[in-house]
Structures are given as C-alpha cells and as structure tokens.
C-alpha cells in the first residue's frame, strides 16, 4: 500500500509542507494518499537553488553522475513491487502494465548511466583556406543550465525518467512538476535521488496546481523547458516560455496500415492492434486510433479484431487478468463518450464495446467514422479505435497524413518497397514496420511533427538538448 503522506523535494531535501493534494485510487475513487503541494514561493526557492547548483554540477564528474544513475537502477529494482503497486493505484494502470513500466524506468536509467560517460566532442579541421592555416577547432558539450520539467499522468514513471535521467547524465540541475493526478512515482524517485551525493539544489520535485505553476514556464532562470502533455497546453506554454529552449512531446491520433499481403499473418496483426489500441485504456499518445486495412484483408481482420476486442477483460487494475482498467477520471470518460456519440450520430457504427460506467470505458471498435468528426480528427486518448478500408497503398499513406498530428505510425507489410515508401512519405516522427505505432524502446529518438510537438526524447537525444556546443579555436603557429 501507499504511505499515508508524501513530502515534496526541494533542493534534494524532503519537505512535509502540507498534505493538500489528495491522490485517489483511480479504480475505487477513494483517497489513497496525500501529498505536499508547492506554492509559488517554494517553486521560486527551488529555481534559485538550481541556479546556485550550476557550478557544482559542472564540476561533478561523469563517473559520479554514472554512479548516481546506477544507484537509482539498484534501488528501483529493490523497490520494484512498491513502484508497480503505486502506479497501479494512482494511475489505474493494470498491474501487469505497471510492472512493465517499472522495467522501462530501469531501462531508461541504465541507458542514461551508459551515456553519462560518453558525452564527447569533436575536432574540426578549420584549414579550409590559406587564411585559416595553423588554426584548429575543438568542440565540447557543456550543460545548458537549470531545466524545467513538466511530466504527464499516463506514464508517470517512465516519461518522468526520460527527463530526469538525461538531466543527471548531462549535469544539469532541474525542477520537476509531476502530474498532480499521479505524483507518487516521481516522489519515490526523489526519495531515491536524495540518497545520493548530488550537489545541493541539483533536483527539486514539486507537485503544484497548474494555475500556480507559471514559474515552471516563464522564469528566465530556466534555460530549457521540457513538457509532455496535451497539445493545447504545450503550445500555450511555448508561447509563454520566452527565450528558453522548449521541447514538446504532445499528442497524436496514430494510424496503423495493414497491407494486402498480411492475410496469412492476421492473428499476429490483430494481437498487436488490440494491444496498441487498448493497452493502458488507450491513454497513450501513440496508441492506435486509426486502423487502415486493405480491402483484400479487411473482412477477415474485422472479424478477428471484433472477437479480440470483446475478449479483453475490463475491471480492477490490481487483478492480473485485467487488461482494461479505468480511465484517469470520470470526466475524461464522459468527454470520450461524447465524441463517440457524435460519431455515431454522424453515421458511424459501434461494432464492439461502447459501454461506459463512470471512469470505466469498454474497449471499443467503430467503423464508418466520418473524417470530420472529433473522434477521427482529435486525440481520443482512451480505449477507442476506428477501422476503415483502403484499396491503394499510396492513398492510405495520404489518409494517414490527413491529420494535424504526426507522432508515430505503424505499417504491417512484407514489401520492402512499401516499407521504404512509408518511411519517405509519412509525416511522422517515427515509422514502425510490422508493429504498432505504440512500440517504443527507450534509447530510440522519440517525438513528433506538426501538432505532436518539437524535439526528440530518447536518452542520448535528450542529453543533446540539455547541453550546448562550446567551440575553442586555437592558433597553433604565429
């Protein structure tokens, strides 16, 4: 079970300032624990401490950064079950998926530990003309400065890890605002970081209400803002962020194409599509929302996918047989139900699922959804997928691109030509061949285009954003 209360962490130290934030069990709706909330004064102090920590963090050598990250890996393994249960309770994530996220948390810190000691520079040959004779160029990467992180509710361990672990590897102090619906995992992370010898002020983890946390965005002492969350919020934060670098990991309505040559592999394809669409109650920005199947395989795939969707167990996320748990809140379930009803009124048909009870939303499959409806155009962020057919592969690619989003896409095909054509033509950050767009490994570059955001995560790529190139030019003869 969770502790009765959790402190926040200000300049590496736990502070039990209050118990103002109630964190609910997303399945029962009951209060599971209470967490300290930071006010504007605490956030201001944390930023000041991060600024003061910069000289010590610059001097903190890579082998020590690696030791901190390795300590975290060790302690995450020791507290594996605790972290998984906390995630299951505060996010409503089925326990098997919660354990999977703890595994990914560990993977992300492991990769960061490896990368922390290979942040290298380069030698540049400047002698491109007689005037540069005898000059040599050298580049190294240096920490960018204090960073502001805002993490989301849907992957509160691993998406937080994708900010925190690269920051430690890069040697930058940070102030983190975890999602107020799911702050516990980040605070356990803070407890473990507090066991290390990171310089004072290297980290602060401060749950705060959105309307009181403007300093995370507007304070000019931060040199970088990394935000993961909804597009509407993310682009507004970028507008307010001023001169600092901004990394945005936002939403999507990801599509998966099933090519004409997949008739003999539909069992595999259907298993992956069901996983991608309904894993974590569909609350993933790379969850499968649109399924485009070639006419030659459409009917068989439709039959199998309906049966698979109906077979998924919905219920208490603490039960190991549960695949679909609650959405993060009843209000989110009502929002998605309204979009679904709007699609039905416009002519769509629900072919599996469709029932909603509080925050519980059945795994749902529709076909005949008009392309101008909210359910098609926007990010569903729930356990709903749309099935449609196509006759021409090029037309399917164009249909995938007919979206304001561009995070990842999946293509099931045996054609190398089609795989490369999809890679060339799809306006997304990543194309996954023979799996769903929901696939992610934690060292790969991950991010989107269009309304899906700016920049890339994945530990090495995040480190590049959290560091700057510094050039030295040396004239060796005069």
VORO-380155 format. One record per residue (C-alpha): residue in one letter; y, z, x. Coordinates in nm, 2 decimals. Example, Ala and Ser with C-alpha at 12.3 -4.5 7.8 and 13.67 -1.06 7.14 Angstrom:
DOGU; A; -0.45; 0.78; 1.23
DOGU; S; -0.11; 0.71; 1.37
This chain:
DOGU; X; 0.00; 0.00; 0.00
DOGU; X; 0.36; -0.03; 0.10
DOGU; X; 0.57; 0.25; 0.23
DOGU; X; 0.79; 0.43; -0.03
DOGU; X; 1.11; 0.31; 0.16
DOGU; X; 1.20; 0.09; 0.44
DOGU; X; 1.51; 0.11; 0.67
DOGU; X; 1.71; -0.19; 0.79
DOGU; X; 1.75; -0.26; 1.16
DOGU; X; 2.10; -0.26; 1.31
DOGU; X; 2.12; -0.32; 1.69
DOGU; X; 1.75; -0.26; 1.73
DOGU; X; 1.76; 0.08; 1.55
DOGU; X; 1.62; 0.17; 1.21
DOGU; X; 1.89; 0.28; 0.97
DOGU; X; 1.79; 0.45; 0.64
DOGU; X; 2.14; 0.39; 0.49
DOGU; X; 2.02; 0.39; 0.13
DOGU; X; 1.74; 0.28; -0.10
DOGU; X; 1.95; 0.04; -0.30
DOGU; X; 1.72; -0.26; -0.30
DOGU; X; 1.42; -0.24; -0.54
DOGU; X; 1.13; -0.47; -0.43
DOGU; X; 0.89; -0.55; -0.71
DOGU; X; 0.52; -0.63; -0.72
DOGU; X; 0.56; -0.99; -0.84
DOGU; X; 0.24; -0.97; -1.05
DOGU; X; 0.28; -0.64; -1.22
DOGU; X; 0.66; -0.64; -1.23
DOGU; X; 0.67; -0.28; -1.12
DOGU; X; 0.88; -0.14; -0.83
DOGU; X; 0.66; -0.15; -0.52
DOGU; X; 0.91; -0.01; -0.27
DOGU; X; 1.28; 0.04; -0.20
DOGU; X; 1.47; -0.10; 0.09
DOGU; X; 1.80; -0.02; 0.26
DOGU; X; 2.08; -0.27; 0.19
DOGU; X; 2.35; -0.35; 0.44
DOGU; X; 2.72; -0.37; 0.33
DOGU; X; 2.99; -0.58; 0.49
DOGU; X; 3.07; -0.30; 0.74
DOGU; X; 2.72; -0.29; 0.87
DOGU; X; 2.70; -0.66; 0.90
DOGU; X; 3.02; -0.66; 1.10
DOGU; X; 2.89; -0.40; 1.33
DOGU; X; 2.57; -0.59; 1.38
DOGU; X; 2.76; -0.91; 1.48
DOGU; X; 2.98; -0.71; 1.72
DOGU; X; 2.66; -0.56; 1.88
DOGU; X; 2.51; -0.91; 1.91
DOGU; X; 2.82; -1.03; 2.09
DOGU; X; 2.81; -0.73; 2.32
DOGU; X; 2.44; -0.80; 2.39
DOGU; X; 2.50; -1.16; 2.52
DOGU; X; 2.54; -1.07; 2.89
DOGU; X; 2.23; -0.86; 2.89
DOGU; X; 2.03; -1.13; 2.70
DOGU; X; 2.15; -1.39; 2.95
DOGU; X; 2.02; -1.17; 3.23
DOGU; X; 1.70; -1.08; 3.05
DOGU; X; 1.45; -1.30; 3.24
DOGU; X; 1.20; -1.54; 3.08
DOGU; X; 0.89; -1.33; 3.18
DOGU; X; 1.04; -1.03; 2.99
DOGU; X; 1.11; -1.25; 2.69
DOGU; X; 0.75; -1.36; 2.70
DOGU; X; 0.63; -1.00; 2.72
DOGU; X; 0.82; -0.92; 2.41
DOGU; X; 0.67; -1.21; 2.22
DOGU; X; 0.32; -1.12; 2.34
DOGU; X; 0.37; -0.76; 2.23
DOGU; X; 0.46; -0.89; 1.88
DOGU; X; 0.14; -1.10; 1.88
DOGU; X; -0.07; -0.80; 1.97
DOGU; X; 0.10; -0.58; 1.71
DOGU; X; 0.08; -0.84; 1.43
DOGU; X; -0.30; -0.87; 1.50
DOGU; X; -0.33; -0.49; 1.48
DOGU; X; -0.13; -0.48; 1.15
DOGU; X; -0.28; -0.80; 1.01
DOGU; X; -0.41; -0.64; 0.68
DOGU; X; -0.09; -0.45; 0.62
DOGU; X; 0.12; -0.76; 0.67
DOGU; X; -0.10; -0.96; 0.44
DOGU; X; -0.10; -0.70; 0.16
DOGU; X; 0.28; -0.66; 0.19
DOGU; X; 0.32; -1.03; 0.15
DOGU; X; 0.08; -1.04; -0.14
DOGU; X; 0.27; -0.77; -0.32
DOGU; X; 0.63; -0.87; -0.25
DOGU; X; 0.59; -1.25; -0.29
DOGU; X; 0.30; -1.26; -0.54
DOGU; X; 0.11; -1.48; -0.29
DOGU; X; -0.27; -1.48; -0.34
DOGU; X; -0.43; -1.26; -0.07
DOGU; X; -0.62; -1.55; 0.10
DOGU; X; -0.30; -1.74; 0.13
DOGU; X; -0.12; -1.42; 0.25
DOGU; X; -0.38; -1.38; 0.53
DOGU; X; -0.32; -1.75; 0.62
DOGU; X; 0.05; -1.69; 0.66
DOGU; X; -0.01; -1.39; 0.88
DOGU; X; -0.22; -1.61; 1.10
DOGU; X; 0.06; -1.86; 1.12
DOGU; X; 0.31; -1.58; 1.20
DOGU; X; 0.08; -1.50; 1.50
DOGU; X; 0.06; -1.87; 1.60
DOGU; X; 0.44; -1.91; 1.59
DOGU; X; 0.49; -1.61; 1.82
DOGU; X; 0.22; -1.73; 2.05
DOGU; X; 0.38; -2.07; 2.09
DOGU; X; 0.72; -1.91; 2.15
DOGU; X; 0.56; -1.69; 2.42
DOGU; X; 0.44; -2.00; 2.60
DOGU; X; 0.77; -2.19; 2.56
DOGU; X; 0.98; -1.90; 2.68
DOGU; X; 0.88; -1.96; 3.04
DOGU; X; 0.93; -2.34; 3.04
DOGU; X; 1.28; -2.39; 2.92
DOGU; X; 1.35; -2.64; 3.20
DOGU; X; 1.64; -2.86; 3.31
DOGU; X; 1.67; -3.18; 3.50
DOGU; X; 1.81; -3.36; 3.80
DOGU; X; 2.04; -3.65; 3.72
DOGU; X; 2.09; -3.94; 3.96
DOGU; X; 2.47; -3.99; 3.95
DOGU; X; 2.49; -4.25; 4.22
DOGU; X; 2.52; -4.55; 3.98
DOGU; X; 2.82; -4.70; 4.17
DOGU; X; 2.99; -4.65; 4.51
DOGU; X; 3.24; -4.41; 4.38
DOGU; X; 2.96; -4.16; 4.30
DOGU; X; 2.80; -4.18; 4.64
DOGU; X; 2.69; -3.84; 4.76
DOGU; X; 2.72; -3.68; 4.41
DOGU; X; 2.42; -3.52; 4.24
DOGU; X; 2.39; -3.38; 3.89
DOGU; X; 2.19; -3.08; 3.77
DOGU; X; 2.14; -2.97; 3.41
DOGU; X; 2.01; -2.63; 3.28
DOGU; X; 1.98; -2.49; 2.93
DOGU; X; 2.17; -2.17; 2.85
DOGU; X; 2.17; -1.95; 2.54
DOGU; X; 2.42; -2.08; 2.28
DOGU; X; 2.54; -1.73; 2.18
DOGU; X; 2.48; -1.50; 1.88
DOGU; X; 2.29; -1.66; 1.59
DOGU; X; 2.29; -1.60; 1.22
DOGU; X; 1.96; -1.65; 1.03
DOGU; X; 1.90; -1.66; 0.66
DOGU; X; 1.54; -1.68; 0.55
DOGU; X; 1.38; -1.76; 0.21
DOGU; X; 1.14; -1.58; -0.02
DOGU; X; 0.85; -1.83; -0.02
DOGU; X; 0.72; -1.79; 0.34
DOGU; X; 0.89; -1.46; 0.43
DOGU; X; 0.68; -1.41; 0.74
DOGU; X; 0.64; -1.75; 0.89
DOGU; X; 0.97; -1.90; 0.81
DOGU; X; 1.14; -1.59; 0.95
DOGU; X; 0.92; -1.63; 1.26
DOGU; X; 1.04; -1.98; 1.30
DOGU; X; 1.39; -1.84; 1.36
DOGU; X; 1.32; -1.51; 1.53
DOGU; X; 1.05; -1.62; 1.78
DOGU; X; 1.25; -1.91; 1.93
DOGU; X; 1.56; -1.69; 1.95
DOGU; X; 1.38; -1.43; 2.16
DOGU; X; 1.24; -1.71; 2.38
DOGU; X; 1.58; -1.87; 2.42
DOGU; X; 1.75; -1.54; 2.50
DOGU; X; 1.99; -1.53; 2.21
DOGU; X; 2.08; -1.22; 2.00
DOGU; X; 2.05; -1.27; 1.63
DOGU; X; 2.14; -1.11; 1.29
DOGU; X; 1.89; -1.19; 1.02
DOGU; X; 1.93; -1.17; 0.64
DOGU; X; 1.58; -1.18; 0.49
DOGU; X; 1.55; -1.29; 0.12
DOGU; X; 1.63; -0.99; -0.10
DOGU; X; 1.32; -1.05; -0.31
DOGU; X; 1.08; -1.04; -0.01
DOGU; X; 1.24; -0.84; 0.27
DOGU; X; 0.94; -0.62; 0.37
DOGU; X; 0.77; -0.85; 0.61
DOGU; X; 1.08; -0.91; 0.81
DOGU; X; 1.15; -0.53; 0.83
DOGU; X; 0.79; -0.47; 0.96
DOGU; X; 0.88; -0.74; 1.22
DOGU; X; 1.19; -0.54; 1.30
DOGU; X; 0.98; -0.22; 1.34
DOGU; X; 0.76; -0.40; 1.60
DOGU; X; 1.06; -0.55; 1.78
DOGU; X; 1.21; -0.21; 1.81
DOGU; X; 0.91; -0.10; 2.01
DOGU; X; 1.02; -0.34; 2.29
DOGU; X; 1.28; -0.31; 2.56
DOGU; X; 1.50; -0.59; 2.42
DOGU; X; 1.87; -0.52; 2.51
DOGU; X; 2.06; -0.32; 2.26
DOGU; X; 2.21; -0.55; 2.00
DOGU; X; 1.95; -0.82; 2.06
DOGU; X; 1.85; -0.81; 1.69
DOGU; X; 1.96; -0.68; 1.36
DOGU; X; 1.76; -0.74; 1.03
DOGU; X; 1.98; -0.66; 0.73
DOGU; X; 1.89; -0.72; 0.37
DOGU; X; 2.21; -0.79; 0.18
DOGU; X; 2.32; -0.93; -0.16
DOGU; X; 2.42; -1.29; -0.13
DOGU; X; 2.77; -1.22; -0.27
DOGU; X; 2.83; -0.96; 0.00
DOGU; X; 2.69; -1.16; 0.30
DOGU; X; 2.96; -1.41; 0.36
DOGU; X; 2.99; -1.29; 0.72
DOGU; X; 2.65; -1.45; 0.80
DOGU; X; 2.81; -1.78; 0.73
DOGU; X; 3.18; -1.75; 0.80
DOGU; X; 3.21; -1.52; 1.10
DOGU; X; 3.32; -1.73; 1.40
DOGU; X; 3.15; -1.49; 1.65
DOGU; X; 2.82; -1.66; 1.55
DOGU; X; 2.76; -1.99; 1.74
DOGU; X; 2.47; -2.11; 1.52
DOGU; X; 2.37; -2.07; 1.15
DOGU; X; 2.01; -2.14; 1.06
DOGU; X; 1.94; -2.14; 0.69
DOGU; X; 1.62; -2.21; 0.49
DOGU; X; 1.65; -2.22; 0.12
DOGU; X; 1.78; -2.43; -0.17
DOGU; X; 1.99; -2.74; -0.12
DOGU; X; 2.28; -2.63; -0.34
DOGU; X; 2.32; -2.31; -0.14
DOGU; X; 2.25; -2.47; 0.20
DOGU; X; 2.52; -2.74; 0.17
DOGU; X; 2.77; -2.49; 0.05
DOGU; X; 2.71; -2.27; 0.35
DOGU; X; 2.75; -2.57; 0.58
DOGU; X; 3.09; -2.63; 0.42
DOGU; X; 3.20; -2.27; 0.48
DOGU; X; 3.04; -2.24; 0.83
DOGU; X; 3.34; -2.36; 1.03
DOGU; X; 3.28; -2.47; 1.39
DOGU; X; 2.94; -2.33; 1.45
DOGU; X; 2.63; -2.54; 1.47
DOGU; X; 2.43; -2.55; 1.14
DOGU; X; 2.06; -2.60; 1.09
DOGU; X; 1.95; -2.65; 0.73
DOGU; X; 1.59; -2.65; 0.61
DOGU; X; 1.62; -2.73; 0.24
DOGU; X; 1.42; -2.86; -0.05
DOGU; X; 1.21; -3.16; -0.14
DOGU; X; 1.01; -3.33; -0.41
DOGU; X; 0.74; -3.46; -0.18
DOGU; X; 0.52; -3.75; -0.26
DOGU; X; 0.16; -3.84; -0.17
DOGU; X; 0.04; -4.20; -0.18
DOGU; X; -0.33; -4.27; -0.24
DOGU; X; -0.41; -4.63; -0.12
DOGU; X; -0.65; -4.88; -0.27
DOGU; X; -0.92; -4.82; 0.00
DOGU; X; -0.97; -4.45; -0.09
DOGU; X; -1.23; -4.50; -0.37
DOGU; X; -1.51; -4.36; -0.16
DOGU; X; -1.31; -4.05; -0.05
DOGU; X; -1.17; -3.92; -0.37
DOGU; X; -1.34; -3.58; -0.36
DOGU; X; -1.16; -3.51; -0.03
DOGU; X; -0.83; -3.66; -0.15
DOGU; X; -0.84; -3.46; -0.48
DOGU; X; -0.92; -3.13; -0.30
DOGU; X; -0.62; -3.19; -0.07
DOGU; X; -0.39; -3.30; -0.35
DOGU; X; -0.47; -2.99; -0.56
DOGU; X; -0.41; -2.77; -0.26
DOGU; X; -0.08; -2.93; -0.18
DOGU; X; 0.05; -2.92; -0.53
DOGU; X; -0.07; -2.58; -0.64
DOGU; X; -0.10; -2.37; -0.33
DOGU; X; 0.13; -2.07; -0.35
DOGU; X; 0.21; -2.16; -0.71
DOGU; X; 0.38; -2.47; -0.59
DOGU; X; 0.66; -2.27; -0.43
DOGU; X; 0.68; -2.48; -0.11
DOGU; X; 0.95; -2.73; -0.02
DOGU; X; 0.67; -2.97; 0.10
DOGU; X; 0.44; -2.91; -0.20
DOGU; X; 0.30; -3.22; -0.36
DOGU; X; 0.52; -3.30; -0.66
DOGU; X; 0.46; -3.67; -0.70
DOGU; X; 0.12; -3.84; -0.67
DOGU; X; 0.12; -4.22; -0.65
DOGU; X; -0.23; -4.37; -0.68
DOGU; X; -0.32; -4.74; -0.66
DOGU; X; -0.44; -4.89; -0.98
DOGU; X; -0.79; -4.95; -0.84
DOGU; X; -0.85; -4.58; -0.79
DOGU; X; -0.61; -4.43; -1.05
DOGU; X; -0.85; -4.37; -1.33
DOGU; X; -1.12; -4.21; -1.11
DOGU; X; -0.87; -4.00; -0.93
DOGU; X; -0.70; -3.89; -1.25
DOGU; X; -1.04; -3.77; -1.40
DOGU; X; -1.13; -3.57; -1.08
DOGU; X; -0.78; -3.43; -1.04
DOGU; X; -0.76; -3.31; -1.40
DOGU; X; -1.10; -3.13; -1.36
DOGU; X; -0.99; -2.98; -1.03
DOGU; X; -0.66; -2.86; -1.17
DOGU; X; -0.83; -2.69; -1.47
DOGU; X; -1.08; -2.52; -1.24
DOGU; X; -0.82; -2.33; -1.04
DOGU; X; -0.82; -1.96; -1.10
DOGU; X; -0.49; -1.80; -1.20
DOGU; X; -0.43; -1.43; -1.20
DOGU; X; -0.38; -1.12; -0.99
DOGU; X; -0.30; -1.23; -0.63
DOGU; X; -0.49; -0.93; -0.49
DOGU; X; -0.81; -1.08; -0.62
DOGU; X; -0.97; -1.31; -0.36
DOGU; X; -1.08; -1.55; -0.62
DOGU; X; -0.72; -1.62; -0.74
DOGU; X; -0.57; -1.95; -0.63
DOGU; X; -0.25; -1.95; -0.85
DOGU; X; -0.05; -1.63; -0.86
DOGU; X; 0.28; -1.56; -1.02
DOGU; X; 0.60; -1.75; -0.95
DOGU; X; 0.86; -1.54; -0.78
DOGU; X; 1.03; -1.45; -1.11
DOGU; X; 1.01; -1.50; -1.48
DOGU; X; 1.34; -1.68; -1.47
DOGU; X; 1.21; -1.93; -1.23
DOGU; X; 0.91; -1.99; -1.45
DOGU; X; 1.14; -2.04; -1.75
DOGU; X; 1.35; -2.29; -1.56
DOGU; X; 1.05; -2.50; -1.47
DOGU; X; 0.91; -2.48; -1.82
DOGU; X; 1.24; -2.61; -1.95
DOGU; X; 1.22; -2.91; -1.71
DOGU; X; 0.86; -2.97; -1.82
DOGU; X; 0.95; -2.96; -2.19
DOGU; X; 1.24; -3.20; -2.12
DOGU; X; 0.99; -3.45; -1.95
DOGU; X; 0.75; -3.42; -2.25
DOGU; X; 1.04; -3.49; -2.49
DOGU; X; 1.12; -3.80; -2.29
DOGU; X; 0.76; -3.93; -2.33
DOGU; X; 0.55; -3.75; -2.06
DOGU; X; 0.20; -3.62; -2.13
DOGU; X; 0.06; -3.29; -2.01
DOGU; X; -0.30; -3.37; -1.90
DOGU; X; -0.39; -3.03; -1.75
DOGU; X; -0.24; -2.69; -1.77
DOGU; X; 0.11; -2.64; -1.92
DOGU; X; 0.08; -2.27; -2.04
DOGU; X; 0.35; -2.02; -1.92
DOGU; X; 0.33; -1.64; -1.97
DOGU; X; 0.61; -1.45; -1.80
DOGU; X; 0.61; -1.54; -1.43
DOGU; X; 0.26; -1.69; -1.46
DOGU; X; 0.26; -2.07; -1.48
DOGU; X; -0.07; -2.26; -1.50
DOGU; X; -0.14; -2.53; -1.25
DOGU; X; -0.01; -2.83; -1.45
DOGU; X; -0.05; -3.21; -1.42
DOGU; X; 0.15; -3.46; -1.61
DOGU; X; 0.17; -3.84; -1.63
DOGU; X; 0.42; -4.08; -1.78
DOGU; X; 0.71; -3.87; -1.65
DOGU; X; 1.03; -4.07; -1.66
DOGU; X; 1.21; -4.11; -1.33
DOGU; X; 1.54; -4.00; -1.46
DOGU; X; 1.42; -3.65; -1.57
DOGU; X; 1.49; -3.32; -1.39
DOGU; X; 1.11; -3.28; -1.33
DOGU; X; 1.10; -3.61; -1.14
DOGU; X; 1.44; -3.61; -0.96
DOGU; X; 1.48; -3.24; -0.86
DOGU; X; 1.26; -3.00; -0.67
DOGU; X; 1.01; -2.84; -0.91
DOGU; X; 0.93; -2.55; -0.68
DOGU; X; 0.64; -2.45; -0.90
DOGU; X; 0.28; -2.55; -0.98
DOGU; X; 0.36; -2.88; -1.14
DOGU; X; 0.26; -3.23; -1.02
DOGU; X; 0.33; -3.58; -1.16
DOGU; X; 0.06; -3.85; -1.15
DOGU; X; 0.16; -4.22; -1.16
DOGU; X; 0.01; -4.55; -1.06
DOGU; X; 0.12; -4.84; -0.84
DOGU; X; 0.00; -5.20; -0.77
DOGU; X; 0.18; -5.28; -0.45
DOGU; X; 0.19; -5.06; -0.13
DOGU; X; 0.55; -5.18; -0.05
DOGU; X; 0.66; -5.09; -0.40
DOGU; X; 0.50; -4.74; -0.36
DOGU; X; 0.70; -4.68; -0.04
DOGU; X; 1.02; -4.78; -0.22
DOGU; X; 0.93; -4.54; -0.50
DOGU; X; 0.88; -4.25; -0.26
DOGU; X; 1.22; -4.33; -0.11
DOGU; X; 1.38; -4.33; -0.45
DOGU; X; 1.47; -3.96; -0.41
DOGU; X; 1.76; -3.75; -0.30
DOGU; X; 1.52; -3.57; -0.07
DOGU; X; 1.33; -3.66; 0.25
DOGU; X; 1.13; -3.38; 0.40
DOGU; X; 0.77; -3.50; 0.44
DOGU; X; 0.53; -3.75; 0.27
DOGU; X; 0.16; -3.79; 0.27
DOGU; X; -0.04; -4.12; 0.28
DOGU; X; -0.41; -4.15; 0.22
DOGU; X; -0.52; -4.48; 0.37
DOGU; X; -0.78; -4.64; 0.60
DOGU; X; -0.53; -4.91; 0.70
DOGU; X; -0.37; -4.86; 1.04
DOGU; X; -0.11; -5.12; 0.93
DOGU; X; -0.02; -4.92; 0.62
DOGU; X; 0.00; -4.60; 0.82
DOGU; X; 0.25; -4.75; 1.06
DOGU; X; 0.44; -4.92; 0.78
DOGU; X; 0.47; -4.59; 0.60
DOGU; X; 0.59; -4.43; 0.93
DOGU; X; 0.85; -4.70; 0.97
DOGU; X; 0.97; -4.72; 0.61
DOGU; X; 0.96; -4.38; 0.46
DOGU; X; 1.29; -4.19; 0.47
DOGU; X; 1.15; -3.85; 0.55
DOGU; X; 1.13; -3.62; 0.85
DOGU; X; 0.75; -3.64; 0.88
DOGU; X; 0.47; -3.87; 0.75
DOGU; X; 0.13; -3.72; 0.73
DOGU; X; -0.16; -3.97; 0.73
DOGU; X; -0.48; -3.88; 0.54
DOGU; X; -0.35; -3.54; 0.43
DOGU; X; -0.08; -3.39; 0.20
DOGU; X; 0.28; -3.36; 0.30
DOGU; X; 0.22; -2.98; 0.27
DOGU; X; 0.04; -2.99; 0.61
DOGU; X; 0.23; -2.82; 0.89
DOGU; X; 0.14; -2.69; 1.24
DOGU; X; 0.39; -2.45; 1.38
DOGU; X; 0.46; -2.64; 1.71
DOGU; X; 0.55; -2.97; 1.55
DOGU; X; 0.91; -3.08; 1.47
DOGU; X; 0.97; -3.00; 1.11
DOGU; X; 1.27; -3.08; 0.90
DOGU; X; 1.42; -3.34; 0.67
DOGU; X; 1.68; -3.60; 0.60
DOGU; X; 1.91; -3.67; 0.30
DOGU; X; 1.94; -3.36; 0.08
DOGU; X; 1.65; -3.20; 0.26
DOGU; X; 1.86; -3.08; 0.55
DOGU; X; 1.97; -3.11; 0.91
DOGU; X; 1.79; -3.04; 1.24
DOGU; X; 1.43; -2.96; 1.32
DOGU; X; 1.23; -2.64; 1.34
DOGU; X; 0.91; -2.60; 1.54
DOGU; X; 0.95; -2.36; 1.83
DOGU; X; 1.04; -2.60; 2.11
DOGU; X; 1.29; -2.79; 1.89
DOGU; X; 1.45; -2.47; 1.76
DOGU; X; 1.49; -2.35; 2.12
DOGU; X; 1.68; -2.67; 2.20
DOGU; X; 1.92; -2.59; 1.91
DOGU; X; 1.96; -2.23; 2.03
DOGU; X; 2.05; -2.34; 2.38
DOGU; X; 2.32; -2.57; 2.53
DOGU; X; 2.30; -2.80; 2.82
DOGU; X; 2.52; -2.70; 3.12
DOGU; X; 2.59; -2.95; 3.38
DOGU; X; 2.66; -2.89; 3.75
DOGU; X; 2.79; -3.18; 3.96
DOGU; X; 2.76; -3.13; 4.34
DOGU; X; 2.92; -3.35; 4.60
DOGU; X; 2.69; -3.30; 4.90
DOGU; X; 2.88; -3.51; 5.15
DOGU; X; 3.26; -3.54; 5.21
